[in-house]
Amino acid sequence: MVKKSETKKEVCVTQIRCPMHRLINLLTGPWTAYILWLIRSEGPQRFGQLKKHMPKISAKVLTERLRMLEEEKILDRHQEESIPPKVTYSLTKRGKELDKILDEINKLAQKWYSKK
């Protein structure tokens, strides 16, 4: 039985069609939130720069995460025609909509885990 909330919005019937489920799944994937935080706080990043910040992530997983974020139109991949090619990742307009959320997560992380 599907219940209606007080605002008369439908509660998600299935996880597949639920926008909240889709967004939470996206953001909680391995390394995803941290990749977004790095690009948010440090500005556009190249693959090697991201890898240096995350030495425990494999190149395969980093590549998968970046491609997924690009497919979701959260990251922009800019490639300069040079030898070797220079690829830079930055937040799109859609990706920048996550700024407040990432900032709030950072505040909470600092509160909970910063050394006192």
C-alpha positions as CSV (number, residue, x, y, z in Angstrom):
1,M,0.0,0.0,0.0
2,V,1.4,3.4,-1.0
3,K,0.8,6.2,1.5
4,K,0.7,9.8,0.6
5,S,2.6,12.3,2.6
6,E,1.0,15.4,4.1
7,T,2.2,17.4,1.1
8,K,0.3,15.0,-1.2
9,K,3.5,13.9,-3.0
10,E,3.8,10.3,-3.9
11,V,6.2,8.2,-1.9
12,C,8.6,6.3,-4.1
13,V,7.0,3.0,-5.1
14,T,10.1,1.3,-6.3
15,Q,13.7,2.1,-5.8
16,I,14.4,2.1,-9.5
17,R,12.0,5.0,-10.2
18,C,12.8,6.9,-7.0
19,P,14.9,10.0,-7.6
20,M,16.1,10.1,-4.0
21,H,17.3,6.5,-4.2
22,R,19.1,7.2,-7.5
23,L,20.9,10.3,-6.1
24,I,21.9,8.6,-2.8
25,N,23.2,5.6,-4.7
26,L,25.2,7.9,-7.0
27,L,26.8,9.9,-4.2
28,T,27.5,6.9,-1.9
29,G,29.3,4.9,-4.6
30,P,33.0,4.1,-3.8
31,W,35.0,7.3,-3.7
32,T,32.4,9.3,-5.5
33,A,31.7,11.9,-2.8
34,Y,35.4,12.4,-2.2
35,I,36.1,12.9,-5.9
36,L,33.4,15.5,-6.0
37,W,34.7,17.2,-2.8
38,L,38.3,17.4,-4.3
39,I,37.1,19.0,-7.5
40,R,34.8,21.3,-5.5
41,S,37.5,22.4,-3.1
42,E,40.6,22.3,-5.3
43,G,39.1,23.3,-8.6
44,P,39.5,21.4,-11.9
45,Q,41.7,18.4,-11.6
46,R,43.6,16.1,-13.9
47,F,43.5,12.3,-13.4
48,G,47.0,12.2,-11.9
49,Q,46.1,15.0,-9.4
50,L,43.1,13.1,-8.2
51,K,45.1,9.9,-8.0
52,K,47.7,11.6,-5.8
53,H,45.0,12.7,-3.4
54,M,43.6,9.1,-3.3
55,P,46.6,6.8,-3.4
56,K,44.5,3.8,-2.3
57,I,42.1,4.0,-5.2
58,S,42.9,1.9,-8.3
59,A,43.2,3.6,-11.7
60,K,40.3,1.4,-12.8
61,V,37.9,2.5,-10.1
62,L,38.9,6.2,-10.5
63,T,38.3,5.9,-14.3
64,E,34.9,4.2,-13.7
65,R,33.8,6.9,-11.2
66,L,34.9,9.7,-13.5
67,R,33.1,8.2,-16.4
68,M,29.9,7.7,-14.4
69,L,30.0,11.3,-13.1
70,E,30.5,12.5,-16.6
71,E,27.5,10.4,-17.9
72,E,25.4,11.8,-15.1
73,K,26.4,15.3,-16.3
74,I,28.0,16.1,-13.0
75,L,31.5,16.4,-14.3
76,D,32.8,17.9,-17.5
77,R,35.8,16.2,-19.2
78,H,37.9,18.7,-21.1
79,Q,40.6,17.2,-23.4
80,E,43.3,19.4,-24.9
81,E,44.7,18.1,-28.2
82,S,48.4,17.7,-27.1
83,I,50.8,14.9,-26.8
84,P,50.1,13.3,-24.4
85,P,46.5,14.5,-24.3
86,K,45.7,16.7,-21.3
87,V,42.4,15.9,-19.7
88,T,40.9,18.0,-17.0
89,Y,37.7,17.3,-14.9
90,S,35.5,20.1,-13.5
91,L,32.1,20.4,-12.1
92,T,29.2,21.2,-14.5
93,K,26.4,23.5,-13.6
94,R,24.5,20.4,-12.4
95,G,27.6,19.3,-10.4
96,K,27.8,22.8,-8.7
97,E,24.3,22.2,-7.3
98,L,26.0,19.8,-4.9
99,D,28.2,22.6,-3.4
100,K,26.0,23.2,-0.3
101,I,25.6,19.5,0.4
102,L,29.3,18.9,0.1
103,D,30.1,21.9,2.3
104,E,27.7,20.6,5.0
105,I,29.2,17.1,4.8
106,N,32.6,18.7,5.2
107,K,31.5,20.7,8.3
108,L,30.1,17.6,9.9
109,A,33.3,15.7,9.1
110,Q,35.4,18.4,10.6
111,K,33.2,18.4,13.7
112,W,33.3,14.7,14.2
113,Y,36.8,13.8,13.1
114,S,39.1,16.8,13.4
115,K,41.8,16.5,16.0
116,K,41.3,18.6,19.1
